[in-house]
Amino acid sequence: MRDQHRAPALFAPLRLRDLVLAHRGWVPAMCQYSCDPVDAPGVPHDWHLVHLGQFAVGGAALILTEATAVNAAGRISPRDTGLWNDEQATAWARIVDFVHRSSAVGTKIGVQLAHAGRKASTYWPFAAQRGSVPATEHGWQALGPTGEPFGSYAAPRALTDEDIRAVIADFAAAAARAVRAGFDTVEIHGAHGYLLHQFASPLVNTRTDAWGGDEERRFALTLAVVDAVRSAVPGDMPVLLRVSATDWVEGGLDAAAAVRLARAAAARGVDLVDVSTGGAVPAAAIPVEPGYQVPFARAIRERAGVPTAAVGLIDDAAQADRVIRDGAADAVLVGRGALRDPHWWQRAAHELGTELPWAPQYERAAWWR
Ligand SMILES: Cc1cc2nc3c(=O)[nH]c(=O)nc-3n(C[C@H](O)[C@H](O)[C@H](O)COP(=O)(O)O)c2cc1C
């Protein structure tokens, strides 16, 4: 008999608004760079179905899709997924339906809505080339807070006030499409040096209009997107926000700023902050080690009073359980660990002395048999 006292914290359910997650083990957004940029730009297909579907079979409680662009110019690469038209929404609906139907634990799925800003139109990591994709190879003019490029990427065009308002509207339209496609939640990508983070970081945003300057103005775009997404989805659907809680550079965003951003976002209806770090500028010294971002998830959880998810080099079951048990975060995202082992949650549950239900097709492999 399992001692109730030792029941794994990782496998306790979590409720966000009306969405009940079976447990706290989730899949973070992971770009697959696998769309056909010419015949079906932004349209997910069989690769995405199998990639995301395997985590549903593996017992994840929540799967977040890869960064999915709210308009064509917002793609990191020409091969990214999107949600700016109905063809994309229909393709996503098939994947959402598969995840819902194939999971024995009741896996939920959310879409990560993104705009890459000045880091758009780049080669995918497994391309032969690096840097910005030229127009001759289906690249486009990237857009940013200013004309300043990211490292050696092509210079972006600075967004006008009108462009910024259009981007906000595109986030709202994509969120409405996500609801129609059956997604259970929406995550706004405000991290990793993409557009919202570019506006939030003083290292990147040197604008002098309503969208730049002091912290309130730098955070204005993220919060305007939160408002737009919140009003495009039903009141009972949770909205998640991924942030980079530090730029890892003197003079950039730090934990104290991230706490203020999280507090403001929560006041506007964000239900959980997914806490990552870095990405605004290329030259950052990041002390990467197991669980290195967990202290930021704890700081935001404790000081902003909003639920958080922790991510980054957490791929051991006991380590993940400790993050929840210690009160550092409300959920743990396992990325590369899940690519290595798509049934990570089944294995983790077993290692922690409990069992998740298996899909009936796989029951003969269950440890409890
Ligand atoms: C292949 C791959 C693609 C990724 N794509 C995204 C993405 O689309 N959006 C995002 O917010 N983070 C992305 N990330 C970062 C992951 O969500 C996660 O934060 C990171 O991998 C650290 O977690 P891990 O150590 O468990 O892998 C990606 C990571 C990998 C490995």
The ligand as an ORCA input file, in Angstrom:
! r2SCAN-3c Opt
* xyz 0 1
  C      13.550     21.504    -30.085
  C      13.161     22.624    -29.164
  C      12.286     23.608    -29.618
  C      11.870     24.645    -28.757
  N      10.915     25.529    -29.174
  C      10.362     26.384    -28.284
  C       9.204     27.133    -28.615
  O       8.629     26.993    -29.694
  N       8.718     27.999    -27.686
  C       9.290     28.129    -26.455
  O       8.805     28.921    -25.645
  N      10.372     27.412    -26.111
  C      10.892     26.523    -26.973
  N      11.924     25.709    -26.583
  C      12.382     25.751    -25.195
  C      11.609     24.685    -24.367
  O      10.239     25.010    -24.280
  C      12.189     24.587    -22.953
  O      11.982     25.802    -22.287
  C      13.679     24.241    -22.963
  O      13.949     23.167    -23.852
  C      14.183     23.886    -21.561
  O      13.517     22.745    -21.058
  P      14.199     21.271    -21.093
  O      15.531     21.385    -20.423
  O      13.225     20.395    -20.350
  O      14.334     20.874    -22.535
  C      12.381     24.704    -27.445
  C      13.298     23.747    -27.030
  C      13.675     22.701    -27.852
  C      14.602     21.633    -27.325
*
